[in-house]
Amino acid sequence: MPTVPSSPYSDPRGSLPSVGITTFAGYPFYRADMTPDLVVVGIPYDEGATGKPGARFGPRAVREASMLYTYEGMEDRFYDADRDRWILTGKRIVDAGDVDIQPLSREDNWRAIQSVTADVLARGAVPALIGGDRSVTHAALRAFRDRKVHYVQLASHVDCDFPDRDDHTHGNTVAHILKEDLARSVTVVGVRGLSQNGRGVAWARERGVRIVTASAMRLHGPDAWVEELQDGPVYVGLDIHFFDPAAAPGAGTPEPGGFFFHEFSDIVEALAVRHAIVGFDVVEVNPFLDDRGAVTSQLAARCLLELAHGALRDRAAAGPSGS
């Protein structure tokens, strides 16, 4: 005789992807009495986009795609088959929903983003932000001002298009981070293509930004530039166009010659071994351009879990083979 559940309402963790209220990977919705290790926050803002809008719907799409990771038996951890290890075992991860974005109110929205990020930090947790366009990183990093993090941006663009202007677009984010002195250092990894301002790139280099091109990253791997980072905490900003359009078609500004997940995973591993990852974001997912079954949203969800492991890592539990 089948077992009758004690309640007809299912906890999404450990259930089928189609079951339960959609939160990130089925993790519980955040309550004030919780003491989480990591808090997922959606930032549905894309008024900084200069191309096709739609990244404001990124948080919803990424959460929906993340429900794939709620299979039975995965209640409090995930098995990483590629590295034969368990990750996020027993980690207290929660979903706080979205920042309440108001149309055409950039300063109000950015204050809200900064405030929510600061609140997560004040509770001793890691903020894991889902954009939204790249400009939201500027607002989030204001919450880290006193911590002086190293900012590592994984992206095809340097985002210093017009450093002499006050444009608060996704193409000028690094310029504003530098102007406000929000980071101890800035490193941009994966730079390639023709769709950026060469003068802005030169301006960034003059101010100490380390630019690792896609070809250099492939030639030398992540250790070469990670080892050059001085001691200190790291904030990682992942732009989905870091990846090749074949892997991430749902990017607002795609650039050929990009990367794939295994290369991203190697970067996170190299960073996490040497530095504390104290915050991160995954941005620029545009579900309206994701025309092959939400593969970009799925990739973004997987990347967020990988970054969460990097931020919360301790000695990994052994996999089934005992390694």
GIHULIN-V776986 format. One line per field, one symbol per residue. ss: DSSP state (H for helix, E for strand, L for the rest). psi: psi as a letter, one per 20 degrees, with the letter a starting at -180 (. if undefined). burial: I if it has 9 or more other ideal C-beta (glycine too) atoms within 8 Angstrom, else O. A space follows every 50 residues. Layout:
# GIHULIN-V776986
ss=???
psi=???
burial=???
This chain:
# GIHULIN-V776986
ss=LLLLLLLLLLLLLLLLLLLLLLLHHHLLELLLLLLLLEEEEEELLLLLLL LLLLHHHHHHHHHHHHHHHLLLLLLLLEEELLLLEEELLLLLEEEEEELL LLLLLHHHHHHHHHHHHHHHHHLLLEEEEEELLLLHHHHHHHLLHHHLEE EEEELLLLLLLLLLLLLLLLLLHHHHHHHLLLEEEEEEEEELLLLLLHHH HHHHHHLLLEEEEHHHHHHHLLHHHHLLLLLLLEEEEEEHHHELLLLLLL ELLLLLLLELHHHHHHHHHHHHHHLLEEEEEEELELHHHLLLLLHHHHHH HHHHHHHHHHHHLLLLEELLLLL
psi=pqppqhqipqphpjrqhjprporokjqqqpqhjqmqhppppqnmpkiipi cpriihjggggggghiihkkrpikhjrqonhhjmqqqkpjqnprojbqpn pppkmgggghhgggggghggghjjrppoporrrhhhhggghhijgiimqp ooporiqhllgmijrkpmrijjghghgghjliqhrppppjprailrohhh ggggghjjppoorghhghgirhhghhiiprqrqpppoophjhqqhhhmhl phmqpqkarrghhghhggggghhhqpoiqrqorjoniiinjlkkhghggg ghhghghgghhjqbpqqqahij.
burial=OOOOOOOOOIOIIIIOOOOIOOIIIIIIIIOOOIOIOIIIIIIIIIIIIO OOOIIIIIIIIIIIIIIIIIIOOIOOIIIIOOOIIIIIOOIIIIIIOIIO IOOOOOOOIIIIIIIIIIOIIOIOIIIIIIIIIIIIIIIIIIIIIOOOII IIIIIIIIIIIIIOOOOIIIIIIIIIIIOIOIIOIIIIIIIIIOOIOOOI IOIIIOOOIIIIIIOIIOOOIIOIIIOOIOOIIIIIIIIIIIIIIOIIII IIIIIOOIIIIOIIIIIIIIIIOOIOIIIIIIIIIIIOIIOOOIIIIIII IIIIIIIIIIIIOOOOOOIOOOO
